[in-house]
Amino acid sequence: MNFLRSIIALCSGFANYRAYRDLALSTSLKHLLKLIMLLALVLAISAVPPALQAIDEFARRFDDHRPDFSIQDGKVVSHVKQPYLWGNKDVRFILDTTGAVTTPDSNAPAGVLFTADSFLYWLTPTNDSLLSWAAGTNATTIISAPPQSLRRFPDSVVNGDYFRHLIRAMLWLLVTLGWLLLVLFGMLSCLLQAYLFSVVASFMERSMPAPLQLPQLLNIAIYACTPATIVVTIYSAIRLHNLNLWLVYLIVYGIFLIGASIACRDHVEGRKPSEDDLL
């Protein structure tokens, strides 16, 4: 209950941050960890329905003009003439157990290549995607995964239902892994921006009559992440399109950061004039 009351207080007014300004840094870090863990869980669960829809769409495209082939003892078995290509201009599938094709098809932005005993996939990130930003690439760069062995894959005919059952069997593992990655990314990004703000602001505070100290600024910056991360999580969960979530986060975070910093500053009473000043 204390955690929920803290969230409500931190989102309802700048003056409420005074109660958190002088807390121990460990207490602030515990609050941030609880917050990120909760919001990451919301994001991970909300990503399941779109992921299942994407898998269904992928399976539908895979079955369109798909050749007959199967996996047996980690090997691809097929009697069709190869290399065999199918798919469309957006997603390309290639079956080649002869070794004639070993690299991704640069004419398609994404696809999968099946070889004699392995497979590889590739994609071309867009300029505004998080993957493109993280990899430092542009929209013309193909990101290709190394060949993955088929040895541990179940023996069966490879079709759309094969991928559906495979992904759904691994769904909870993927959700857990995604949750852990979101927690790690959220903690690192929030702590980094909070530390940078507090260091820069501490130099600026030296000229103030009642300056805030570095630990106080760090606490304010950490707790100001609460409303910003909640807003971005809500927008992400309801899948709002054509919305720059990074910009929304920076705006909300900046508003609460500046407002809370001003509200947490101690007021200095003016010096009363002495008799000598009056004379």
C-alpha positions as protocol buffer text, in pm:
chain_id: "A"
residue {
  index: 1
  type: MET
  ca { x: 0 y: 0 z: 0 }
}
residue {
  index: 2
  type: ASN
  ca { x: 284 y: 242 z: 74 }
}
residue {
  index: 3
  type: PHE
  ca { x: 417 y: 185 z: -277 }
}
residue {
  index: 4
  type: LEU
  ca { x: 80 y: 262 z: -436 }
}
residue {
  index: 5
  type: ARG
  ca { x: 36 y: 570 z: -218 }
}
residue {
  index: 6
  type: SER
  ca { x: 380 y: 688 z: -326 }
}
residue {
  index: 7
  type: ILE
  ca { x: 287 y: 649 z: -693 }
}
residue {
  index: 8
  type: ILE
  ca { x: -32 y: 851 z: -644 }
}
residue {
  index: 9
  type: ALA
  ca { x: 153 y: 1122 z: -451 }
}
residue {
  index: 10
  type: LEU
  ca { x: 434 y: 1150 z: -705 }
}
residue {
  index: 11
  type: CYS
  ca { x: 187 y: 1185 z: -993 }
}
residue {
  index: 12
  type: SER
  ca { x: -51 y: 1429 z: -824 }
}
residue {
  index: 13
  type: GLY
  ca { x: 169 y: 1727 z: -736 }
}
residue {
  index: 14
  type: PHE
  ca { x: 516 y: 1875 z: -727 }
}
residue {
  index: 15
  type: ALA
  ca { x: 501 y: 1965 z: -358 }
}
residue {
  index: 16
  type: ASN
  ca { x: 470 y: 1598 z: -265 }
}
residue {
  index: 17
  type: TYR
  ca { x: 830 y: 1543 z: -373 }
}
residue {
  index: 18
  type: ARG
  ca { x: 953 y: 1721 z: -59 }
}
residue {
  index: 19
  type: ALA
  ca { x: 867 y: 1409 z: 140 }
}
residue {
  index: 20
  type: TYR
  ca { x: 1103 y: 1205 z: -79 }
}
residue {
  index: 21
  type: ARG
  ca { x: 1382 y: 1459 z: -121 }
}
residue {
  index: 22
  type: ASP
  ca { x: 1586 y: 1356 z: 181 }
}
residue {
  index: 23
  type: LEU
  ca { x: 1527 y: 980 z: 179 }
}
residue {
  index: 24
  type: ALA
  ca { x: 1817 y: 736 z: 165 }
}
residue {
  index: 25
  type: LEU
  ca { x: 1932 y: 654 z: -187 }
}
residue {
  index: 26
  type: SER
  ca { x: 1866 y: 284 z: -125 }
}
residue {
  index: 27
  type: THR
  ca { x: 1500 y: 363 z: -57 }
}
residue {
  index: 28
  type: SER
  ca { x: 1475 y: 554 z: -385 }
}
residue {
  index: 29
  type: LEU
  ca { x: 1638 y: 269 z: -576 }
}
residue {
  index: 30
  type: LYS
  ca { x: 1394 y: 18 z: -424 }
}
residue {
  index: 31
  type: HIS
  ca { x: 1102 y: 232 z: -534 }
}
residue {
  index: 32
  type: LEU
  ca { x: 1240 y: 262 z: -887 }
}
residue {
  index: 33
  type: LEU
  ca { x: 1302 y: -113 z: -909 }
}
residue {
  index: 34
  type: LYS
  ca { x: 947 y: -195 z: -794 }
}
residue {
  index: 35
  type: LEU
  ca { x: 807 y: 56 z: -1043 }
}
residue {
  index: 36
  type: ILE
  ca { x: 1010 y: -73 z: -1339 }
}
residue {
  index: 37
  type: MET
  ca { x: 930 y: -436 z: -1254 }
}
residue {
  index: 38
  type: LEU
  ca { x: 557 y: -359 z: -1245 }
}
residue {
  index: 39
  type: LEU
  ca { x: 550 y: -154 z: -1565 }
}
residue {
  index: 40
  type: ALA
  ca { x: 773 y: -405 z: -1747 }
}
residue {
  index: 41
  type: LEU
  ca { x: 525 y: -678 z: -1655 }
}
residue {
  index: 42
  type: VAL
  ca { x: 240 y: -472 z: -1801 }
}
residue {
  index: 43
  type: LEU
  ca { x: 435 y: -417 z: -2123 }
}
residue {
  index: 44
  type: ALA
  ca { x: 535 y: -783 z: -2151 }
}
residue {
  index: 45
  type: ILE
  ca { x: 177 y: -907 z: -2104 }
}
residue {
  index: 46
  type: SER
  ca { x: 31 y: -645 z: -2339 }
}
residue {
  index: 47
  type: ALA
  ca { x: 276 y: -756 z: -2609 }
}
residue {
  index: 48
  type: VAL
  ca { x: 140 y: -1113 z: -2614 }
}
residue {
  index: 49
  type: PRO
  ca { x: -176 y: -1056 z: -2827 }
}
residue {
  index: 50
  type: PRO
  ca { x: 6 y: -853 z: -3097 }
}
residue {
  index: 51
  type: ALA
  ca { x: 284 y: -1113 z: -3100 }
}
residue {
  index: 52
  type: LEU
  ca { x: 33 y: -1394 z: -3154 }
}
residue {
  index: 53
  type: GLN
  ca { x: -128 y: -1197 z: -3435 }
}
residue {
  index: 54
  type: ALA
  ca { x: 213 y: -1142 z: -3593 }
}
residue {
  index: 55
  type: ILE
  ca { x: 288 y: -1515 z: -3570 }
}
residue {
  index: 56
  type: ASP
  ca { x: -44 y: -1597 z: -3737 }
}
residue {
  index: 57
  type: GLU
  ca { x: 33 y: -1352 z: -4016 }
}
residue {
  index: 58
  type: PHE
  ca { x: 382 y: -1497 z: -4055 }
}
residue {
  index: 59
  type: ALA
  ca { x: 238 y: -1851 z: -4069 }
}
residue {
  index: 60
  type: ARG
  ca { x: -18 y: -1746 z: -4330 }
}
residue {
  index: 61
  type: ARG
  ca { x: 252 y: -1598 z: -4551 }
}
residue {
  index: 62
  type: PHE
  ca { x: 472 y: -1901 z: -4497 }
}
residue {
  index: 63
  type: ASP
  ca { x: 198 y: -2141 z: -4616 }
}
residue {
  index: 64
  type: ASP
  ca { x: 131 y: -1936 z: -4929 }
}
residue {
  index: 65
  type: HIS
  ca { x: 302 y: -2136 z: -5210 }
}
residue {
  index: 66
  type: ARG
  ca { x: 507 y: -2327 z: -4955 }
}
residue {
  index: 67
  type: PRO
  ca { x: 693 y: -2636 z: -5083 }
}
residue {
  index: 68
  type: ASP
  ca { x: 660 y: -2969 z: -4905 }
}
residue {
  index: 69
  type: PHE
  ca { x: 950 y: -3026 z: -4668 }
}
residue {
  index: 70
  type: SER
  ca { x: 1006 y: -3155 z: -4318 }
}
residue {
  index: 71
  type: ILE
  ca { x: 1265 y: -3179 z: -4043 }
}
residue {
  index: 72
  type: GLN
  ca { x: 1393 y: -3525 z: -3952 }
}
residue {
  index: 73
  type: ASP
  ca { x: 1680 y: -3580 z: -3708 }
}
residue {
  index: 74
  type: GLY
  ca { x: 1793 y: -3219 z: -3748 }
}
residue {
  index: 75
  type: LYS
  ca { x: 1798 y: -3241 z: -4130 }
}
residue {
  index: 76
  type: VAL
  ca { x: 1573 y: -3082 z: -4391 }
}
residue {
  index: 77
  type: VAL
  ca { x: 1406 y: -3342 z: -4613 }
}
residue {
  index: 78
  type: SER
  ca { x: 1247 y: -3227 z: -4939 }
}
residue {
  index: 79
  type: HIS
  ca { x: 1210 y: -3352 z: -5296 }
}
residue {
  index: 80
  type: VAL
  ca { x: 1135 y: -3021 z: -5466 }
}
residue {
  index: 81
  type: LYS
  ca { x: 1371 y: -2856 z: -5709 }
}
residue {
  index: 82
  type: GLN
  ca { x: 1601 y: -2619 z: -5524 }
}
residue {
  index: 83
  type: PRO
  ca { x: 1672 y: -2339 z: -5456 }
}
residue {
  index: 84
  type: TYR
  ca { x: 1302 y: -2276 z: -5402 }
}
residue {
  index: 85
  type: LEU
  ca { x: 1183 y: -1923 z: -5329 }
}
residue {
  index: 86
  type: TRP
  ca { x: 841 y: -1812 z: -5212 }
}
residue {
  index: 87
  type: GLY
  ca { x: 679 y: -1527 z: -5021 }
}
residue {
  index: 88
  type: ASN
  ca { x: 638 y: -1167 z: -5135 }
}
residue {
  index: 89
  type: LYS
  ca { x: 837 y: -846 z: -5156 }
}
residue {
  index: 90
  type: ASP
  ca { x: 817 y: -792 z: -4781 }
}
residue {
  index: 91
  type: VAL
  ca { x: 904 y: -1141 z: -4652 }
}
residue {
  index: 92
  type: ARG
  ca { x: 1103 y: -1392 z: -4855 }
}
residue {
  index: 93
  type: PHE
  ca { x: 1149 y: -1764 z: -4778 }
}
residue {
  index: 94
  type: ILE
  ca { x: 1424 y: -1973 z: -4935 }
}
residue {
  index: 95
  type: LEU
  ca { x: 1468 y: -2350 z: -4926 }
}
residue {
  index: 96
  type: ASP
  ca { x: 1807 y: -2473 z: -5040 }
}
residue {
  index: 97
  type: THR
  ca { x: 1976 y: -2788 z: -4912 }
}
residue {
  index: 98
  type: THR
  ca { x: 2229 y: -2790 z: -5197 }
}
residue {
  index: 99
  type: GLY
  ca { x: 2441 y: -2506 z: -5061 }
}
residue {
  index: 100
  type: ALA
  ca { x: 2389 y: -2284 z: -5365 }
}
residue {
  index: 101
  type: VAL
  ca { x: 2235 y: -2007 z: -5149 }
}
residue {
  index: 102
  type: THR
  ca { x: 2415 y: -1915 z: -4829 }
}
residue {
  index: 103
  type: THR
  ca { x: 2336 y: -1546 z: -4781 }
}
residue {
  index: 104
  type: PRO
  ca { x: 2014 y: -1345 z: -4730 }
}
residue {
  index: 105
  type: ASP
  ca { x: 1819 y: -1212 z: -5026 }
}
residue {
  index: 106
  type: SER
  ca { x: 1898 y: -840 z: -5037 }
}
residue {
  index: 107
  type: ASN
  ca { x: 1583 y: -773 z: -5242 }
}
residue {
  index: 108
  type: ALA
  ca { x: 1359 y: -855 z: -4946 }
}
residue {
  index: 109
  type: PRO
  ca { x: 1369 y: -660 z: -4616 }
}
residue {
  index: 110
  type: ALA
  ca { x: 1310 y: -978 z: -4413 }
}
residue {
  index: 111
  type: GLY
  ca { x: 1310 y: -1352 z: -4461 }
}
residue {
  index: 112
  type: VAL
  ca { x: 1424 y: -1699 z: -4363 }
}
residue {
  index: 113
  type: LEU
  ca { x: 1672 y: -1929 z: -4538 }
}
residue {
  index: 114
  type: PHE
  ca { x: 1650 y: -2304 z: -4475 }
}
residue {
  index: 115
  type: THR
  ca { x: 1964 y: -2504 z: -4554 }
}
residue {
  index: 116
  type: ALA
  ca { x: 2042 y: -2873 z: -4518 }
}
residue {
  index: 117
  type: ASP
  ca { x: 2075 y: -2872 z: -4137 }
}
residue {
  index: 118
  type: SER
  ca { x: 2024 y: -2512 z: -4025 }
}
residue {
  index: 119
  type: PHE
  ca { x: 1836 y: -2191 z: -4089 }
}
residue {
  index: 120
  type: LEU
  ca { x: 1905 y: -1820 z: -4071 }
}
residue {
  index: 121
  type: TYR
  ca { x: 1683 y: -1516 z: -4073 }
}
residue {
  index: 122
  type: TRP
  ca { x: 1742 y: -1155 z: -4163 }
}
residue {
  index: 123
  type: LEU
  ca { x: 1567 y: -820 z: -4142 }
}
residue {
  index: 124
  type: THR
  ca { x: 1622 y: -461 z: -4244 }
}
residue {
  index: 125
  type: PRO
  ca { x: 1531 y: -217 z: -3963 }
}
residue {
  index: 126
  type: THR
  ca { x: 1366 y: 111 z: -4043 }
}
residue {
  index: 127
  type: ASN
  ca { x: 1538 y: 437 z: -3958 }
}
residue {
  index: 128
  type: ASP
  ca { x: 1292 y: 513 z: -3676 }
}
residue {
  index: 129
  type: SER
  ca { x: 1297 y: 171 z: -3516 }
}
residue {
  index: 130
  type: LEU
  ca { x: 1456 y: 96 z: -3178 }
}
residue {
  index: 131
  type: LEU
  ca { x: 1655 y: -187 z: -3334 }
}
residue {
  index: 132
  type: SER
  ca { x: 1807 y: 48 z: -3589 }
}
residue {
  index: 133
  type: TRP
  ca { x: 1900 y: 295 z: -3312 }
}
residue {
  index: 134
  type: ALA
  ca { x: 2052 y: 24 z: -3091 }
}
residue {
  index: 135
  type: ALA
  ca { x: 2253 y: -130 z: -3374 }
}
residue {
  index: 136
  type: GLY
  ca { x: 2361 y: 203 z: -3518 }
}
residue {
  index: 137
  type: THR
  ca { x: 2244 y: 110 z: -3865 }
}
residue {
  index: 138
  type: ASN
  ca { x: 2036 y: 273 z: -4136 }
}
residue {
  index: 139
  type: ALA
  ca { x: 1744 y: 143 z: -4339 }
}
residue {
  index: 140
  type: THR
  ca { x: 1968 y: -7 z: -4610 }
}
residue {
  index: 141
  type: THR
  ca { x: 2166 y: -232 z: -4372 }
}
residue {
  index: 142
  type: ILE
  ca { x: 2059 y: -596 z: -4344 }
}
residue {
  index: 143
  type: ILE
  ca { x: 2089 y: -751 z: -4000 }
}
residue {
  index: 144
  type: SER
  ca { x: 2137 y: -1126 z: -4033 }
}
residue {
  index: 145
  type: ALA
  ca { x: 2148 y: -1382 z: -3754 }
}
residue {
  index: 146
  type: PRO
  ca { x: 2413 y: -1655 z: -3772 }
}
residue {
  index: 147
  type: PRO
  ca { x: 2297 y: -1999 z: -3892 }
}
residue {
  index: 148
  type: GLN
  ca { x: 2097 y: -2184 z: -3626 }
}
residue {
  index: 149
  type: SER
  ca { x: 2116 y: -2561 z: -3606 }
}
residue {
  index: 150
  type: LEU
  ca { x: 1795 y: -2762 z: -3653 }
}
residue {
  index: 151
  type: ARG
  ca { x: 1919 y: -3043 z: -3428 }
}
residue {
  index: 152
  type: ARG
  ca { x: 1697 y: -2954 z: -3131 }
}
residue {
  index: 153
  type: PHE
  ca { x: 1386 y: -2877 z: -3332 }
}
residue {
  index: 154
  type: PRO
  ca { x: 1103 y: -3135 z: -3325 }
}
residue {
  index: 155
  type: ASP
  ca { x: 1063 y: -3368 z: -3622 }
}
residue {
  index: 156
  type: SER
  ca { x: 759 y: -3272 z: -3825 }
}
residue {
  index: 157
  type: VAL
  ca { x: 632 y: -3126 z: -4148 }
}
residue {
  index: 158
  type: VAL
  ca { x: 733 y: -2760 z: -4158 }
}
residue {
  index: 159
  type: ASN
  ca { x: 429 y: -2541 z: -4217 }
}
residue {
  index: 160
  type: GLY
  ca { x: 243 y: -2253 z: -4056 }
}
residue {
  index: 161
  type: ASP
  ca { x: 105 y: -2468 z: -3775 }
}
residue {
  index: 162
  type: TYR
  ca { x: 458 y: -2586 z: -3697 }
}
residue {
  index: 163
  type: PHE
  ca { x: 564 y: -2228 z: -3621 }
}
residue {
  index: 164
  type: ARG
  ca { x: 243 y: -2157 z: -3427 }
}
residue {
  index: 165
  type: HIS
  ca { x: 293 y: -2454 z: -3194 }
}
residue {
  index: 166
  type: LEU
  ca { x: 665 y: -2382 z: -3158 }
}
residue {
  index: 167
  type: ILE
  ca { x: 618 y: -2018 z: -3059 }
}
residue {
  index: 168
  type: ARG
  ca { x: 325 y: -2085 z: -2827 }
}
residue {
  index: 169
  type: ALA
  ca { x: 523 y: -2357 z: -2650 }
}
residue {
  index: 170
  type: MET
  ca { x: 799 y: -2103 z: -2585 }
}
residue {
  index: 171
  type: LEU
  ca { x: 565 y: -1811 z: -2513 }
}
residue {
  index: 172
  type: TRP
  ca { x: 608 y: -1791 z: -2136 }
}
residue {
  index: 173
  type: LEU
  ca { x: 984 y: -1824 z: -2170 }
}
residue {
  index: 174
  type: LEU
  ca { x: 987 y: -1540 z: -2423 }
}
residue {
  index: 175
  type: VAL
  ca { x: 762 y: -1325 z: -2200 }
}
residue {
  index: 176
  type: THR
  ca { x: 991 y: -1384 z: -1901 }
}
residue {
  index: 177
  type: LEU
  ca { x: 1301 y: -1302 z: -2105 }
}
residue {
  index: 178
  type: GLY
  ca { x: 1135 y: -990 z: -2246 }
}
residue {
  index: 179
  type: TRP
  ca { x: 1034 y: -883 z: -1895 }
}
residue {
  index: 180
  type: LEU
  ca { x: 1390 y: -919 z: -1768 }
}
residue {
  index: 181
  type: LEU
  ca { x: 1528 y: -720 z: -2060 }
}
residue {
  index: 182
  type: LEU
  ca { x: 1270 y: -445 z: -2007 }
}
residue {
  index: 183
  type: VAL
  ca { x: 1359 y: -425 z: -1636 }
}
residue {
  index: 184
  type: LEU
  ca { x: 1730 y: -405 z: -1714 }
}
residue {
  index: 185
  type: PHE
  ca { x: 1683 y: -143 z: -1986 }
}
residue {
  index: 186
  type: GLY
  ca { x: 1442 y: 61 z: -1776 }
}
residue {
  index: 187
  type: MET
  ca { x: 1665 y: 67 z: -1468 }
}
residue {
  index: 188
  type: LEU
  ca { x: 1978 y: 158 z: -1661 }
}
residue {
  index: 189
  type: SER
  ca { x: 1812 y: 433 z: -1864 }
}
residue {
  index: 190
  type: CYS
  ca { x: 1634 y: 589 z: -1564 }
}
residue {
  index: 191
  type: LEU
  ca { x: 1944 y: 582 z: -1344 }
}
residue {
  index: 192
  type: LEU
  ca { x: 2164 y: 722 z: -1619 }
}
residue {
  index: 193
  type: GLN
  ca { x: 1939 y: 1018 z: -1691 }
}
residue {
  index: 194
  type: ALA
  ca { x: 1883 y: 1082 z: -1319 }
}
residue {
  index: 195
  type: TYR
  ca { x: 2256 y: 1084 z: -1252 }
}
residue {
  index: 196
  type: LEU
  ca { x: 2332 y: 1314 z: -1545 }
}
residue {
  index: 197
  type: PHE
  ca { x: 2063 y: 1559 z: -1436 }
}
residue {
  index: 198
  type: SER
  ca { x: 2173 y: 1562 z: -1074 }
}
residue {
  index: 199
  type: VAL
  ca { x: 2539 y: 1621 z: -1162 }
}
residue {
  index: 200
  type: VAL
  ca { x: 2460 y: 1908 z: -1401 }
}
residue {
  index: 201
  type: ALA
  ca { x: 2201 y: 2059 z: -1168 }
}
residue {
  index: 202
  type: SER
  ca { x: 2436 y: 2044 z: -869 }
}
residue {
  index: 203
  type: PHE
  ca { x: 2675 y: 2285 z: -1044 }
}
residue {
  index: 204
  type: MET
  ca { x: 2390 y: 2520 z: -1127 }
}
residue {
  index: 205
  type: GLU
  ca { x: 2258 y: 2506 z: -770 }
}
residue {
  index: 206
  type: ARG
  ca { x: 2580 y: 2656 z: -631 }
}
residue {
  index: 207
  type: SER
  ca { x: 2466 y: 3004 z: -723 }
}
residue {
  index: 208
  type: MET
  ca { x: 2129 y: 2962 z: -550 }
}
residue {
  index: 209
  type: PRO
  ca { x: 2067 y: 3108 z: -202 }
}
residue {
  index: 210
  type: ALA
  ca { x: 1942 y: 2769 z: -73 }
}
residue {
  index: 211
  type: PRO
  ca { x: 2099 y: 2515 z: -305 }
}
residue {
  index: 212
  type: LEU
  ca { x: 1982 y: 2155 z: -329 }
}
residue {
  index: 213
  type: GLN
  ca { x: 2252 y: 1900 z: -260 }
}
residue {
  index: 214
  type: LEU
  ca { x: 2355 y: 1625 z: -501 }
}
residue {
  index: 215
  type: PRO
  ca { x: 2180 y: 1341 z: -307 }
}
residue {
  index: 216
  type: GLN
  ca { x: 1861 y: 1549 z: -296 }
}
residue {
  index: 217
  type: LEU
  ca { x: 1873 y: 1619 z: -669 }
}
residue {
  index: 218
  type: LEU
  ca { x: 1935 y: 1251 z: -740 }
}
residue {
  index: 219
  type: ASN
  ca { x: 1632 y: 1152 z: -533 }
}
residue {
  index: 220
  type: ILE
  ca { x: 1415 y: 1405 z: -713 }
}
residue {
  index: 221
  type: ALA
  ca { x: 1535 y: 1284 z: -1052 }
}
residue {
  index: 222
  type: ILE
  ca { x: 1469 y: 920 z: -963 }
}
residue {
  index: 223
  type: TYR
  ca { x: 1119 y: 981 z: -830 }
}
residue {
  index: 224
  type: ALA
  ca { x: 1035 y: 1205 z: -1129 }
}
residue {
  index: 225
  type: CYS
  ca { x: 1066 y: 893 z: -1346 }
}
residue {
  index: 226
  type: THR
  ca { x: 742 y: 764 z: -1191 }
}
residue {
  index: 227
  type: PRO
  ca { x: 483 y: 972 z: -1384 }
}
residue {
  index: 228
  type: ALA
  ca { x: 684 y: 970 z: -1706 }
}
residue {
  index: 229
  type: THR
  ca { x: 727 y: 592 z: -1718 }
}
residue {
  index: 230
  type: ILE
  ca { x: 361 y: 535 z: -1627 }
}
residue {
  index: 231
  type: VAL
  ca { x: 240 y: 760 z: -1911 }
}
residue {
  index: 232
  type: VAL
  ca { x: 467 y: 593 z: -2167 }
}
residue {
  index: 233
  type: THR
  ca { x: 366 y: 247 z: -2047 }
}
residue {
  index: 234
  type: ILE
  ca { x: -4 y: 328 z: -2086 }
}
residue {
  index: 235
  type: TYR
  ca { x: 48 y: 467 z: -2437 }
}
residue {
  index: 236
  type: SER
  ca { x: 258 y: 165 z: -2532 }
}
residue {
  index: 237
  type: ALA
  ca { x: 8 y: -86 z: -2393 }
}
residue {
  index: 238
  type: ILE
  ca { x: -289 y: 60 z: -2585 }
}
residue {
  index: 239
  type: ARG
  ca { x: -83 y: 68 z: -2908 }
}
residue {
  index: 240
  type: LEU
  ca { x: -120 y: 430 z: -3010 }
}
residue {
  index: 241
  type: HIS
  ca { x: 22 y: 475 z: -3358 }
}
residue {
  index: 242
  type: ASN
  ca { x: 214 y: 773 z: -3498 }
}
residue {
  index: 243
  type: LEU
  ca { x: 314 y: 883 z: -3150 }
}
residue {
  index: 244
  type: ASN
  ca { x: 672 y: 955 z: -3054 }
}
residue {
  index: 245
  type: LEU
  ca { x: 694 y: 788 z: -2713 }
}
residue {
  index: 246
  type: TRP
  ca { x: 1047 y: 917 z: -2653 }
}
residue {
  index: 247
  type: LEU
  ca { x: 925 y: 1274 z: -2696 }
}
residue {
  index: 248
  type: VAL
  ca { x: 625 y: 1213 z: -2470 }
}
residue {
  index: 249
  type: TYR
  ca { x: 854 y: 1068 z: -2203 }
}
residue {
  index: 250
  type: LEU
  ca { x: 1096 y: 1361 z: -2219 }
}
residue {
  index: 251
  type: ILE
  ca { x: 814 y: 1616 z: -2196 }
}
residue {
  index: 252
  type: VAL
  ca { x: 646 y: 1452 z: -1895 }
}
residue {
  index: 253
  type: TYR
  ca { x: 978 y: 1382 z: -1724 }
}
residue {
  index: 254
  type: GLY
  ca { x: 1099 y: 1737 z: -1781 }
}
residue {
  index: 255
  type: ILE
  ca { x: 780 y: 1889 z: -1642 }
}
residue {
  index: 256
  type: PHE
  ca { x: 790 y: 1688 z: -1320 }
}
residue {
  index: 257
  type: LEU
  ca { x: 1165 y: 1720 z: -1286 }
}
residue {
  index: 258
  type: ILE
  ca { x: 1165 y: 2099 z: -1307 }
}
residue {
  index: 259
  type: GLY
  ca { x: 846 y: 2142 z: -1106 }
}
residue {
  index: 260
  type: ALA
  ca { x: 962 y: 1910 z: -830 }
}
residue {
  index: 261
  type: SER
  ca { x: 1304 y: 2074 z: -811 }
}
residue {
  index: 262
  type: ILE
  ca { x: 1147 y: 2415 z: -763 }
}
residue {
  index: 263
  type: ALA
  ca { x: 899 y: 2284 z: -506 }
}
residue {
  index: 264
  type: CYS
  ca { x: 1170 y: 2106 z: -306 }
}
residue {
  index: 265
  type: ARG
  ca { x: 1396 y: 2412 z: -271 }
}
residue {
  index: 266
  type: ASP
  ca { x: 1397 y: 2564 z: 76 }
}
residue {
  index: 267
  type: HIS
  ca { x: 1280 y: 2923 z: 92 }
}
residue {
  index: 268
  type: VAL
  ca { x: 1523 y: 3172 z: 241 }
}
residue {
  index: 269
  type: GLU
  ca { x: 1371 y: 3456 z: 438 }
}
residue {
  index: 270
  type: GLY
  ca { x: 1503 y: 3797 z: 357 }
}
residue {
  index: 271
  type: ARG
  ca { x: 1738 y: 3965 z: 612 }
}
residue {
  index: 272
  type: LYS
  ca { x: 1564 y: 4216 z: 833 }
}
residue {
  index: 273
  type: PRO
  ca { x: 1709 y: 4567 z: 801 }
}
residue {
  index: 274
  type: SER
  ca { x: 1923 y: 4675 z: 1096 }
}
residue {
  index: 275
  type: GLU
  ca { x: 1938 y: 5022 z: 1255 }
}
residue {
  index: 276
  type: ASP
  ca { x: 2256 y: 5101 z: 1066 }
}
residue {
  index: 277
  type: ASP
  ca { x: 2079 y: 5022 z: 737 }
}
residue {
  index: 278
  type: LEU
  ca { x: 1799 y: 5258 z: 832 }
}
residue {
  index: 279
  type: LEU
  ca { x: 2043 y: 5536 z: 913 }
}
